[in-house]
């Protein structure tokens, strides 16, 4: 949530608008910068960055704390795209992620217990992280990495007030003032520690000091007339519906409570590895399994127009007939998915590609 409040490509700091001159002036004044340095349009969403690499408009990429070489939709395409970069920098606490292994330069970053700072969770609560251990080897907190890069690029004076993470938190507080995400009433790290975190909005002076707050309880929303706005659109047709050759719809998602996203950390736990299935499995409805001649526990191949994945069949009525389910935690899953994106949110659609499932055969030895 913090990245959305304080600039995640599409909005200016504090939930402001890049295209609004007044907003740019406010942000420039708080940061002590020339407003001309602030772009007048938002940056690109993730899928547009990939297109920019293909078009030759982006020749270097800096990936921070994410693992697209595992999680990005249609993996074969993404690996081809990343290979076209002149220089790939990956900043991560692990050198073993799929993306880090592709990097020309790895910037080792400290973990959460090795640095100080704040985070915002999904209930809008600003929390405090205190350092309890030193980063190993050459690893540094992201805060220090960004400052050192700024100095190397010759723009270190722009970050002169970034003397300490709490000093930056003070800047963020001021950037939030008067905005829906106002946290200007949080006095500092000591207050966060004493209260165990503070929910936004928490303006200066605070209008509601209860520990738990529900947004919009008064029926007013963040528009001049106080009313909510709904976006209506006709459901779009799937770009790749099931057909005679690929009769099943692939669904992906979380398949186990003991593995998370790209398994960057959870796969390193011996206990969690024991609790989770080691090899990919595919959930398939009993009727679809009978039609394809598949038995429970049998090794199968799941195929789309983009790739093939070997998996173990888990026959269950929990998945709808006509659909199959693959957990997203396995890197093999995104060999199959279709690079299709929502036109409003730019979110990738991981649940609308056509596949077929068949028994594993001797000639499938190269399929993993």
Buried (B, 14 or more C-beta within 10 A) or exposed (E): BBEEBBBEBBBBBBBBBBEEEEBBEBBBEBBEEEBEEBEEEBEBBBBBBBBBBEEEEBEEBEBEEBBBBBBBBBBEBBBEBBEEBEEBBBBBBBEEBBBBEBBEEBBBBBBBEBBBBBEBEEEBBBBBBEBEEEBEEEBBBBBBBBBEBBEEEEEBEBBEEBEEBBEBBBBBBBBBBEBEBBBBBBEEBEBBEEBEBBBBBBBBEBEEEEEEBEEEEEEEEEEEEEEEEEEEEEEEEBEBEBEEEBBBBBBBEEBBEBBBBBBBBBBEBEEBBEEBBEEBBBBBBBEBBEBBEBEEEBBBBBBBEBBBBBBBBBBEEEBEEEBBBBBBBBBBBBBBBBBBBEEEEBEBBBBBBBBBBBBBEEEBEEBE
